[in-house]
Amino acid sequence: MATEIDQISQVAKEATQVANAFRLGHDAHAGALYAEFIDLFTALLSTHGLTDNQAFHDLLNIMIDAHVKGDKLFLADILQHDIPVILRQHIS
């Protein structure tokens, strides 16, 4: 099994790919990558018993809200900058 650092690095890499696709306006590709990212992200949370963690719950709600509002740049910022930081804080 991959180490926690490897898992966080993989999620951060995927998040950056999604963020870049959103920033470049590649909506269809970004949407597909985003769906894959959410699956990877929620699996990681589940693996580490963090599915009920309030910080992740709040962050996911903010991401959903940004997505619904079409605020792709804000969503990209969350994906690229906030996700890795919060994962490092809660997974050690």
C-alpha positions as CSV (number, residue, x, y, z in Angstrom):
1,M,0.0,0.0,0.0
2,A,1.2,3.5,-0.8
3,T,2.4,5.7,2.0
4,E,0.3,8.6,3.1
5,I,2.8,11.0,1.5
6,D,2.4,9.1,-1.8
7,Q,-1.4,9.2,-1.6
8,I,-1.5,12.9,-0.8
9,S,1.0,13.6,-3.7
10,Q,-1.2,11.6,-6.1
11,V,-4.4,13.5,-5.0
12,A,-2.5,16.8,-5.3
13,K,-1.3,15.9,-8.8
14,E,-4.8,15.0,-9.9
15,A,-6.2,18.1,-8.3
16,T,-3.7,20.3,-10.2
17,Q,-4.6,18.6,-13.5
18,V,-8.2,19.3,-12.9
19,A,-7.5,22.9,-11.9
20,N,-5.4,23.5,-15.0
21,A,-8.1,22.1,-17.3
22,F,-10.7,24.5,-15.6
23,R,-8.3,27.5,-15.9
24,L,-7.7,26.7,-19.6
25,G,-11.4,26.5,-20.3
26,H,-11.4,22.9,-21.3
27,D,-14.7,22.3,-19.7
28,A,-15.5,18.8,-21.0
29,H,-12.1,17.5,-20.1
30,A,-12.1,19.3,-16.8
31,G,-15.5,17.8,-16.0
32,A,-14.3,14.3,-16.6
33,L,-11.1,14.8,-14.6
34,Y,-13.1,16.4,-11.8
35,A,-15.3,13.3,-11.6
36,E,-12.3,11.0,-11.4
37,F,-10.7,13.3,-8.8
38,I,-13.8,13.3,-6.6
39,D,-13.7,9.5,-6.7
40,L,-10.0,9.4,-5.7
41,F,-10.4,12.1,-3.1
42,T,-13.4,10.4,-1.4
43,A,-11.7,7.0,-1.5
44,L,-8.6,8.6,0.3
45,L,-10.9,10.2,2.9
46,S,-12.6,6.8,3.4
47,T,-9.3,5.0,3.7
48,H,-8.2,7.3,6.5
49,G,-11.6,7.4,8.3
50,L,-12.2,11.1,7.4
51,T,-15.6,10.9,5.7
52,D,-17.3,12.4,8.7
53,N,-14.6,15.1,9.2
54,Q,-16.2,18.5,9.4
55,A,-13.3,20.3,7.6
56,F,-13.6,18.0,4.6
57,H,-17.4,18.2,4.7
58,D,-17.2,22.0,4.7
59,L,-14.6,22.0,1.9
60,L,-16.7,19.7,-0.3
61,N,-19.7,21.9,0.2
62,I,-17.7,24.9,-0.9
63,M,-16.5,23.0,-3.9
64,I,-20.0,21.9,-4.8
65,D,-21.3,25.5,-4.4
66,A,-18.5,26.9,-6.7
67,H,-19.2,24.2,-9.3
68,V,-22.9,24.9,-9.3
69,K,-22.2,28.7,-9.6
70,G,-19.9,28.0,-12.5
71,D,-17.0,29.7,-10.6
72,K,-14.3,27.5,-12.2
73,L,-11.4,29.7,-11.1
74,F,-12.4,29.5,-7.5
75,L,-12.9,25.8,-7.7
76,A,-9.4,25.5,-9.4
77,D,-7.8,27.5,-6.6
78,I,-9.4,25.2,-4.0
79,L,-8.3,22.1,-5.9
80,Q,-4.7,23.2,-6.4
81,H,-4.0,25.1,-3.1
82,D,-6.5,24.0,-0.4
83,I,-6.9,20.3,-1.0
84,P,-3.2,19.4,-0.5
85,V,-2.8,21.6,2.6
86,I,-5.9,20.2,4.3
87,L,-4.9,16.6,3.5
88,R,-1.4,17.1,5.0
89,Q,-3.0,18.5,8.1
90,H,-5.3,15.6,8.6
91,I,-3.3,12.6,7.3
92,S,0.0,11.9,8.9
